[in-house]
Amino acid sequence: MHHANFGDGRLDVCIYKCGTRLHLLKHSAMTVLKQHAYSGDVIYRQGKSISVTSDSTDIKTEIDGDPGPPLPVHIKVIPQAVKVMVPEGAKPAGIRTRFIRALG
């Protein structure tokens, strides 16, 4: 997410609402173009404590590309849980940068 800042102490959560593979493909394209946060069927939030719930029992979750737990999901930021050294002014690599790096 282009709004993400790994130094602000907040968790960035992006929820894509979709029911078909074609809709998921649309979300993927919008993500590559960094336009997904502006789509009406995407929920983007930041916070130090996030809860995701649904009345539906057929919701699949994913966390950073891996299958996630069933809902409800409660996530909390643990300040300074991991110490990382990064260059001053560094930003997280976007999906386009990661894709280009993966292609070599």
LINURNOR-V975069 format. One line per field, one symbol per residue. phi: phi as a letter, one per 20 degrees, with the letter a starting at -180 (. if undefined). A space follows every 10 residues. Layout:
phi: ???
This chain:
phi: .fefcfdemd edccdeebcc ffffffffff ffeldffeff dcdcccaebc cdcbffedde dbclndgdff ffdcccfdgl fcecdcfgmf cfffffffff fffm
